[in-house]
Amino acid sequence: MARTADRTEQAERISRAVWRIMAEAGPQGLTLRAVATAAGCTTGLVLHRFPDKRALLLHARDLLHERTGRRMDEREAEGGPPVEVLRAILRYAASIDHGKRQEARVWLGYLTASLTDPDLAARHVTANRAFLARVGRLLASARPGWDERARTEVATALVALVEGVNTLAAADGHAYSPDRQEALLDRALDAFGLGYAATGTGRRSGTSHG
């Protein structure tokens, strides 16, 4: 039993090391030796779980997908007006705090690495399309009268906005501050007729940022 607990704890330390290095140093810094050093274990132990750098990258992408998916599931389970749930999910995907900025850096680093590797790209596409499908499903609840083409176009535009701003914010956090990200999201929702007025909560959408 103790040995199983030790293996689990080692696996968690390695996963945390992979995540931290990917978020702070990007794919260039994600090496077996760097992970071993950060996890406080031998390179051989890391190799036992991850035979090469591609395996480390795939693990980082899986961690991101599992982490974001779990939290989005939890928010959906809380319920509320469909438009409000949609905004909460899109807001969660934005890089509006330190933890979310780290997630955005992992996402961007993996995307960079995947541009020259079809296998990595396929995993990235699968995860991104899962997010796109989630937004489309939430739109269907918020606007059941829309046809599939309209939902697809709006879902694609909203996902592109969030992920695009995340990419820009990774390099210029001043121009794309958390407040500005939320303002951009609210303006986009308003433009598609999905602003706060539609929730019946009486909250304002679209904060002005000069």
Secondary structure per residue as TSV (DSSP state, phi and psi in degrees):
chain	resnum	aa	ss	phi	psi
A	1	M	-	360.0	-43.2
A	2	A	H	-63.5	-38.6
A	3	R	H	-65.4	-39.4
A	4	T	H	-62.9	-42.3
A	5	A	H	-63.3	-39.8
A	6	D	H	-63.0	-43.6
A	7	R	H	-63.7	-39.2
A	8	T	H	-64.9	-42.9
A	9	E	H	-66.1	-38.3
A	10	Q	H	-64.0	-43.4
A	11	A	H	-61.8	-39.6
A	12	E	H	-67.6	-39.3
A	13	R	H	-64.9	-40.6
A	14	I	H	-65.7	-41.9
A	15	S	H	-62.4	-42.8
A	16	R	H	-63.3	-38.5
A	17	A	H	-65.9	-43.3
A	18	V	H	-59.0	-46.3
A	19	W	H	-62.3	-48.0
A	20	R	H	-64.1	-43.6
A	21	I	H	-65.7	-42.6
A	22	M	H	-62.6	-40.1
A	23	A	H	-71.9	-34.7
A	24	E	H	-96.6	-33.8
A	25	A	H	-117.4	-8.5
A	26	G	H	74.3	-177.8
A	27	P	H	-63.2	-26.4
A	28	Q	H	-64.8	-34.8
A	29	G	H	-87.9	-6.3
A	30	L	-	-84.3	88.5
A	31	T	-	-118.9	161.2
A	32	L	H	-59.7	-41.2
A	33	R	H	-66.3	-42.3
A	34	A	H	-63.7	-40.6
A	35	V	H	-64.9	-43.4
A	36	A	H	-60.9	-43.7
A	37	T	H	-63.2	-47.0
A	38	A	H	-66.3	-32.5
A	39	A	H	-86.8	-9.0
A	40	G	T	69.2	38.7
A	41	C	S	-138.3	-178.9
A	42	T	-	-83.4	156.8
A	43	T	H	-61.8	-34.5
A	44	G	H	-60.7	-37.2
A	45	L	H	-67.3	-39.3
A	46	V	H	-65.3	-43.0
A	47	L	H	-61.2	-30.6
A	48	H	H	-62.7	-31.8
A	49	R	H	-97.1	-34.4
A	50	F	-	-132.2	103.3
A	51	P	S	-69.1	-20.3
A	52	D	S	-157.3	179.0
A	53	K	H	-64.8	-35.5
A	54	R	H	-59.0	-40.9
A	55	A	H	-62.8	-38.2
A	56	L	H	-63.7	-43.8
A	57	L	H	-63.2	-43.5
A	58	L	H	-62.4	-38.1
A	59	H	H	-64.9	-41.9
A	60	A	H	-61.0	-41.6
A	61	R	H	-67.6	-39.6
A	62	D	H	-65.4	-39.7
A	63	L	H	-59.7	-43.8
A	64	L	H	-63.3	-45.5
A	65	H	H	-63.0	-44.1
A	66	E	H	-67.1	-42.4
A	67	R	H	-64.2	-50.9
A	68	T	H	-68.9	-39.5
A	69	G	H	-61.8	-42.9
A	70	R	H	-62.7	-44.1
A	71	R	H	-71.3	-34.3
A	72	M	H	-68.7	-38.4
A	73	D	H	-59.3	-42.7
A	74	E	H	-63.1	-41.6
A	75	R	H	-67.3	-40.8
A	76	E	H	-61.7	-38.3
A	77	A	H	-65.8	-24.6
A	78	E	H	-67.6	-25.5
A	79	G	-	77.6	-166.4
A	80	G	-	121.7	178.5
A	81	P	-	-55.5	134.9
A	82	P	H	-53.6	-39.6
A	83	V	H	-65.6	-38.2
A	84	E	H	-66.8	-39.9
A	85	V	H	-64.1	-42.9
A	86	L	H	-58.1	-47.4
A	87	R	H	-62.7	-40.6
A	88	A	H	-61.6	-39.2
A	89	I	H	-67.6	-44.1
A	90	L	H	-65.8	-39.7
A	91	R	H	-63.9	-39.4
A	92	Y	H	-61.2	-35.6
A	93	A	H	-73.2	-18.2
A	94	A	S	-77.9	157.4
A	95	S	-	-93.0	75.5
A	96	I	-	-104.1	0.7
A	97	D	S	-151.1	178.8
A	98	H	H	-59.4	-46.5
A	99	G	H	-61.5	-40.6
A	100	K	H	-72.1	-32.2
A	101	R	H	-65.8	-36.5
A	102	Q	H	-63.7	-42.8
A	103	E	H	-61.3	-41.2
A	104	A	H	-63.9	-37.8
A	105	R	H	-67.9	-38.6
A	106	V	H	-63.6	-44.8
A	107	W	H	-58.7	-47.4
A	108	L	H	-68.3	-40.2
A	109	G	H	-63.1	-42.3
A	110	Y	H	-66.0	-41.8
A	111	L	H	-58.3	-43.6
A	112	T	H	-58.9	-46.1
A	113	A	H	-66.1	-30.4
A	114	S	H	-77.4	-14.8
A	115	L	T	-62.7	-25.4
A	116	T	T	-114.7	12.9
A	117	D	-	-136.2	105.3
A	118	P	H	-58.0	-34.6
A	119	D	H	-68.4	-43.2
A	120	L	H	-65.0	-39.8
A	121	A	H	-62.2	-39.6
A	122	A	H	-62.3	-40.6
A	123	R	H	-66.1	-39.9
A	124	H	H	-64.1	-44.1
A	125	V	H	-62.2	-42.8
A	126	T	H	-59.6	-46.0
A	127	A	H	-67.3	-42.6
A	128	N	H	-65.1	-38.9
A	129	R	H	-69.7	-27.1
A	130	A	H	-65.6	-41.0
A	131	F	H	-65.6	-42.3
A	132	L	H	-60.9	-41.4
A	133	A	H	-65.7	-37.2
A	134	R	H	-63.2	-46.5
A	135	V	H	-63.0	-39.7
A	136	G	H	-62.8	-40.2
A	137	R	H	-66.1	-40.4
A	138	L	H	-66.6	-36.7
A	139	L	H	-63.2	-37.9
A	140	A	H	-62.4	-34.9
A	141	S	H	-73.7	-37.6
A	142	A	H	-75.7	-34.4
A	143	R	-	-134.2	73.3
A	144	P	T	-63.1	-18.9
A	145	G	T	-80.6	-11.7
A	146	W	S	-75.2	146.0
A	147	D	-	-81.6	169.6
A	148	E	H	-61.4	-38.2
A	149	R	H	-63.2	-43.4
A	150	A	H	-63.3	-44.0
A	151	R	H	-62.2	-42.3
A	152	T	H	-63.5	-43.9
A	153	E	H	-65.2	-43.7
A	154	V	H	-69.5	-42.1
A	155	A	H	-59.6	-44.0
A	156	T	H	-63.3	-41.5
A	157	A	H	-64.9	-41.8
A	158	L	H	-68.4	-42.0
A	159	V	H	-65.3	-41.7
A	160	A	H	-62.1	-38.9
A	161	L	H	-62.4	-51.4
A	162	V	H	-62.8	-49.6
A	163	E	H	-69.5	-34.5
A	164	G	H	-65.9	-44.1
A	165	V	H	-66.3	-38.0
A	166	N	H	-57.0	-42.9
A	167	T	H	-63.8	-45.1
A	168	L	H	-67.5	-38.3
A	169	A	H	-67.3	-26.1
A	170	A	H	-61.6	-28.9
A	171	A	H	-103.7	-24.4
A	172	D	-	-139.2	78.4
A	173	G	T	-69.3	-16.9
A	174	H	T	-76.3	-50.1
A	175	A	T	-67.2	-29.9
A	176	Y	T	-118.6	58.7
A	177	S	-	-67.4	164.2
A	178	P	H	-54.5	-42.9
A	179	D	H	-62.6	-41.7
A	180	R	H	-68.4	-37.2
A	181	Q	H	-60.3	-44.5
A	182	E	H	-65.7	-38.0
A	183	A	H	-64.2	-42.9
A	184	L	H	-62.6	-41.7
A	185	L	H	-63.2	-45.0
A	186	D	H	-64.3	-38.6
A	187	R	H	-64.9	-39.5
A	188	A	H	-65.6	-42.5
A	189	L	H	-63.3	-40.6
A	190	D	H	-61.1	-42.7
A	191	A	H	-62.3	-29.9
A	192	F	T	-95.7	10.6
A	193	G	T	72.6	30.1
A	194	L	-	-123.4	24.7
A	195	G	S	-75.3	-178.3
A	196	Y	G	-60.9	-27.1
A	197	A	G	-59.5	-27.5
A	198	A	G	-77.2	-13.9
A	199	T	G	-86.7	-18.6
A	200	G	T	78.6	10.6
A	201	T	S	-87.8	-16.0
A	202	G	-	80.5	4.0
A	203	R	-	-79.1	150.9
A	204	R	-	-83.6	148.7
A	205	S	-	-117.6	154.2
A	206	G	-	75.2	82.8
A	207	T	-	-83.6	136.5
A	208	S	-	-78.5	130.4
A	209	H	-	-128.0	113.5
A	210	G	-	-61.7	360.0
